[in-house]
Amino acid sequence: MSATLLAVQTLNGLQLGVLLFLIAAGLTLIFGVMDFINLAHGAQYMVGAYFAAAAHAVMGSFFLALLLGLAGSLLLGLVLEVLVFGRLYGRSHLDQVLATFGIILFLNEAVRVIWGPAPLSLPPPGVLSGSVPLVNGLLYPVYRLAILVAGLAVAVLLYFFVTHTRAGMLVRAGASNAPMVSALGVNIRRLFMVVFGFGAMLAGFAGIMAAPLVSVESGMGDNLLILAFVVIVIGGIGSIRGAFIGALIVGLVDTLGRSFATDAFKLVLSPSAANEVGPAVASMLIYMVMAAILFFSPTGLFGASAR
């Protein structure tokens, strides 16, 4: 294990962590405030990437594509909330799971029909192309560093919004006791709509930022949705701080585990056995971490009882 490889994979893990935070922040608010299980959140990540890639193909500007992608993600989130999700509030979690799973299937097929089965691409902006030297001559892509900075900036803005604004106070109160907030005269239905649209826009932003690094294709958000649920379970449902810390934990554990688990097992096992055991254990590491955290804190790191 070289120090250079460790530094690169640590940065990659932090980058994955901030992308997971952008997805999990909206998801934990939706779950915490509305007690609503939205499996289609990963599909909204995918649609944001598609909107931006399609806009870039027409306009040729990454930043214009980013703005249009955010607007499209917000609009789609509001439309889905009004037409579908708003009718599921108060229904059982099983109904919500089935309905949002249907939305996943619909959106995955819709992007194939609209943009075709071939993956799309979204190149990074020219100003963020190239690499910068880090320690010991290590070169790291500027765009990946930009993702880290953007994710951290969003985390700071979200923290300020949730803890220092009246709207954020209502969101926190809704997460704690939505019926009481409604009884005090707050339009809880409108609050739900705003939270849902904002969460969809955050998921779309994550998809847009990830698009230059991956292929924009149908189903691209399905695997990340699973990781996002692990993040909110680790961090605590309804907690933005928990989503941030949980996302960094999951990003680092997943990335470093997949990179170094095999080498670690070679210290105690034969190379052939390590090659078998390492990848298997690496794929389970985040779930092992989640189980360990829930053993000591059943509501997560910053869940209701932890706070």
N, C-alpha and C positions, 0 to 999 in steps of 0.2 A: 504494500500500500504506500504510494508516494504521497508526499505532502501536497504536490500540485493537483493530483487527482482528487484528493480529499477536499481541497479548496473548491475545485470546479463543481464537484457533486454537492457540496454544501450550498453553494450559490444556486445550483439547479433545484435543490430541495427547498430553499427559501422561495424561489420563483414559483414552484408548484404550490407552495403554501399560500402565497398571496393570491394566486388564481383560485384556489379552493376557498379562501376567505371571501372573495368577491361573490362566489356562488353561495357559500354557507351563510353569509350575513343576511341575505334576503330570505333564504330558506328558514333560518332560525327565527326571524321576525314573523314570518308567515305562520310557522308552527307555534311559536310562543304566544303571539297575539291572538291568532284566530283558531288555534287548536286544529289546524287544517293540514293534512298530509298531501303535499303537492309533488307527486312523482314526475310531473311534467316540467319541473324546474330545469332539469338537464336539457330538455328539448328547447327551452327558451335560451339557454346558452348556445345551442346549435344555431337557432334562428338568428340570433344577433350576429354570429359569424357570417351567415349567409347574406344577411342584409348588407353588411359592410363590404363583403367580397363583390356582391352585385353592384353596389354603388361605386366601388373603386373601378370596376370594369368600364363604367360609363364616364366617370369624372376624372379618374386617374390621380386623385388626391387621397392619401390615407386619412388625413385629418377630417376632410369632408365626409369620407366614408364612415369614420368613427362617429361623427355627429349624427349622420343619417341612421346608422346602425343603432345608436342609443335611442333615437326618436322612434324607430320602428319597433324596438324591443319594448319600450314603454307602451306604445300604442297597442301592440299585440297583447301585452299583459293586461291592460285595461279592458280590451275587447273580450278576452277569455274570462276575465273576472265577472264582467256583466252578463255574458251569454251562458257561461257554464259554471264557473266556480262559485259565483254568488248564490246559485241555487243549491249548493251542497253544504253551506254553513248549517251547523246543527244536525247534519246527517251523521251516520256512523262512519268511523274511520274506514271500514270496509267499502262503503259506497264511495268515499273519496279516493281510495286507492284504485278501485276499478275504473272510475270515471277519468282520473288523471292518467292512468295507464292507457286508456283509449285515446287521450289527447296525444300521448307519446306516439302511438301508432299512426294517428292522423297526421301529425306534423312531420314525422319521418317520411311518410309517403308524399306529403304535400311538397316538400323541398325537392324530391325526386321528380315529381311531375312538373314543377315550375322551372327548376334549374338543370334537370337531367341527372342521370346516375353517376356521371363522371365527377370526381372531386373538383372543387374550385380552389383558387389560391388567392391570398391577399399578401402582397409583398410589403415588407416594413418600409416606413418612410425613409427617404434618402438621408435625412439628417441623423437618423438613428442606425444607419448601416455601418458596417465595419466592426472593428474590435478595439478594445483599449487594453494596454498592459497593466497587469496587477503585480503582485509580488513575484519575484524570481522569474521575471519575463513571461509570466502567465498572461495569455491573451484571452479575453472574455468578450462575447458579443455585446455591443452597446445596447441593442434592443432588449436583450434579457435583463440588463441592468435597469432599463427604462421600465420594464414590467414591475420590477421590485419597487422602484420609486413610486410608480403610479399606484400600486397596491397599498403601500405605506401611506401615501397621501389620502387615499380613499378611507383607510382605517382611521386616520386622524380626524378627517371631516365627519365620518360617521360617529365617532366618539363625541365630538363637539355637538353634533346634531342631537344625539340621544340624551346627553347629559346636561346640555346648556341651552336648550330651546324649549318653548312651550309644546311644539309638536312632538319633540322627543319625549317630553314628560308624559304626554298622552299615550305615546307608544308604549312606554315603560309601564304606565298604569294599566293599559289594556292588556299587556302581557301578564300582569299580576292578577287583575280582577276586571275582566271586560264587562260583566253585568253591572258592577258598581259604577264604572265609568259611564256607561249608557244611562244609568239612573240619575247621574249628575247633570245630564243634559247634553252630553257629547254625542254627536251623530256617529255612532259606532260603525254604521254601515259605510259611511264615507271614509272613516279612518281605515277600515279594512281595505277599501278600494285603493287608497293612497299607498298603504303598506304593500299591497300586492303588486301594484304597478311599479313601485320603487324597487321591490325585490326582483321583478322581471328585468328591469333595466340594469341592475347590478349583474345579473346572470348574463345578459347580453353583452355588457362591457367585458366580462371575463372571456366570453367567446371571441370577441373582437380582438382583444389583446393576445389571445392564444393563437389566432388564425394564422399569423405569419410563421408560426413554429410547427404547425400541423396541417394536415389536409382538411379542408372544409368539406365535410361529407355527412350524409345522413347517419344519424345515430352517434355522432361524435361526442355527445354529452352524456351518454348512458352510463359509461364507466365512472365518469367524474361525479355523477349523482350519488353513487354508492359511497365514494370517498367523502362527499359533502355531508351525508347523513352520519358517517363516522365522526366527522369533525364536530357536528352539533351535539352528538351524544357525549363526546369527550369534553367539550367546552361547557355544556349545559344549555338546555333548550331555552331560547329567548334572550341569551346573553351575547351581546356583540363582542365584549372582551373575551368571553369564552370561545366564540367562533374564531377570533384572531389567534389566540394561543393554541387552540386545538388544530387550526389549519397549519400553523408552523410545525407543530409536533408531527402531524400526519405527513406533511410534505417532506420533512427531514428524515423521519423514520422510513418512509416508503422508498425515497431516493437512495439514501445511504445503505439501507438494507439490501436493495436489489444490486447495488454496486459492490458491496463488500462482504455479503453473507457467505458466499462461496469461499472467498479467501480466508475468512475467519474459521470456517469449518475445516479447511485444509490443515490448520494447526493441530487438530485433534483426530482427523479422519484421513483416510487415504484419498488421493486426488479424485478417483472415480466415485467414491462414496460422497465426497464433498460436492462434486458436480451434480449429484442427484439430490442431496439434502438441502444444499444452499438455496437454490431457486424456490423450492417448496416452502422453506421456512420464511424466506424473504417475502413471499406473497401473503403470508399470514401475520407478519409482524405488527401491522397497524391494528389488527383485530386482537392480538395478544395484548398490545398496549391499552386498547380500549377496555378489555376485560379487566386488566389490572387496575386501571383508574376507577372503573365502576365498582370494583370490589371494595375499595377504600372510600369512594364517594359516589353513591348510587345515582345522584342527580348530576354528575359531571363536575368538572373543576369549579365552575361558577354557576351551578344550577341554583334553584330556589333556596334550598337549605344551606348551600355553600355560601351564598351571598348574605 
